[in-house]
């Protein structure tokens, strides 16, 4: 990320892979600012620390020490040959927080990163929790059966991934389906760069094979929401076509947590309405 005061660093982490075997991976992370720490977690596939947090890192760094890692298989981090699962990413997060002495730091997670943050917070103390268009709050989604079927057709998924990354026009077309319909040019450029490596597509396919079950989605924390011990803010784009805003509304109602719904916004509040998002999260932190 080319922004004043934002550094890129790398740490080698030991964690358990999707088959519970020990594995090592180089994890690149962005760091900026001074003050109490906060850790930002991106989503799966089209994402990375730079993609989701390009505007949030410098904004939150005005009052915090901000850390934004690239999960293995994404961004500038390593591409270990492991089975990528939500449990694996949660173990990577645990190792990252331990290595950098960040245990208890507030977690801000978007999409799959929200599911990882929530899963971690259910087992460990965290100071605050921000879940943005978060995975893990629903048992199924309308698009899951078709996605599951594509994973079973030889070559279908790799062809789909190559098609998305074939041009910026293709990326823009795909993002129009995920956002409120008008992705900004800088988001298109960042996602285009993020999807050029075919290994990222294999990471996504591995994770989806783990998560997409015949009867629904593997990771769902609905029955454990009352176990959340940290003050929590749910943020959601009202027009998110991937993970519906009703998921966060239901979770906030069950837990009594704060809820921020962004109108005219899809799955990427951090990039579709960054000023509004950064102000709301900074106020909560």
Buried (B, 14 or more C-beta within 10 A) or exposed (E): BEBEEBEBEEBEBEBBBBEEEEBEBBBBBBBBBEEEBBBBBBBBBBBBBBBBBBBBBBBBBBBBBBBBBBBBBBBBBBBBEBBBBBBBBBBBBBBBBEEBEBEBBBBBBBBBBBBBBBBBBBEBEBBBBBBBBBBBBBBEBEEBEEBBEBEEEEEEBEEBBEEBBEEBEBBBBBBBEBBBEEBBEEBBBBBBBBBEBEEBBBBBBBBBBBBBEEEBBBBBBEEEBEEBEBBBBBBBBBBBBBBBBEBBBBBBEEBEBBBBBBEEBBBBBBBBBBEBBBEBBBEBB
